[in-house]
Amino acid sequence: MKWPFVVAIALFSLMCSSAEIKSSEEVLADKVLTASRSNDSTQLSEKDYEQITAYLSEGRAYWIGLYPVLTRSPFLGQTSFQEGLNIAMAYALPANPAKVLMFLNEENVNAICGVPFIEPARDEVLLYVAKSTAALSKLNSGGYWKERCMTVLNAAVTHLNNTMQPE
């Protein structure tokens, strides 16, 4: 008679405790927000920065929404991370163009929409531009930044055609 009661209590305890378990993504988000509030990023590891960049590159809306936070102190001291932020936002462009457009400004539009990849192959650039342009074209909103980004993308293709030979 005691055995079913013990099992029931154990299951109830497990359910209560599992409700408090956070995913690794949620834990990382908490670390980023804590670092931002306290202006101290020492709790973030190199692996954390790599994961943040990966989430951004995938076009995850939550992480794209943190872009302005990640471009300020205390994250400015992470040079390689800062250099990779706009590249990650560029990768996010075809996956989540509406969210990326929200954070474009005159200081970053060329970096994000201008194909900022390190030594890309010609075909890779053309495919990226085609996907990004298609994603932007599907948007009913975006206004100035949509058009500005498409202009920068087209300029990147023109530059590519003038400087890189077909493979």
Residue, then its C-alpha position, 0 to 999 in steps of 0.5 A: m500500500k505504501w509503494p504506490f504512494v511513494v511512487a506518486i510522491a516521487l512522480f509529483s516531485l519530479m514533475c515539479s522540479s522539471a518545470e524549473i529546468k531550463s534549456s541550455e538556450e534559456v540559461l545562456a539568455d539569462k547569462v547574457l541579460t545578467a551580464s548586460r544588467s551588471n555590465d560584467s560579462t566574465q561569466l560568459s565563456e568563449k563557447d557561450y559567445e560561439q553559441i550566441t553567434a550560432y543562434l543569431s546566424e540561424g535567424r532566431a528572433y529572440w537572439i536577433g532581438l538582443y543584437p543591440v544589447l550585444t553591440r554595447s558594453p560589457f560585450l565590446g571587449q570581446t573583439s572576435f565576437q564583435e567582428g562576428l556579430n554583423i556576419a551572424m546577422a548577415y547569415a540571419l537575413p535570409a532566414n528572418p529578414a523582418k527581424v534583421l531589418m528592425f536593427l539596420n542603421e546607417e552604421n551597419v547596413n553595409a556590413i550586414c547586407g553587403v555580404p561580409f563573409i570571409e573569403p566566400a566562394r563566388d557561387e556561395v555569394l550568389l546563392y546567399v544574395a539570391k536567398s536574401t533578395a527572395a526573402l526580402s522581396k516576400l516582405n510586405s513591410g520593411g520600407y526604407w531598410k528593405e530597399r536599402c538592404m536590397t541596394v547593398l546586396n545588388a551592389a555586392v553582386t556588381h562588385l563580385n562580377n567585377t572582381m571575381q571570376p566564375e569558378 
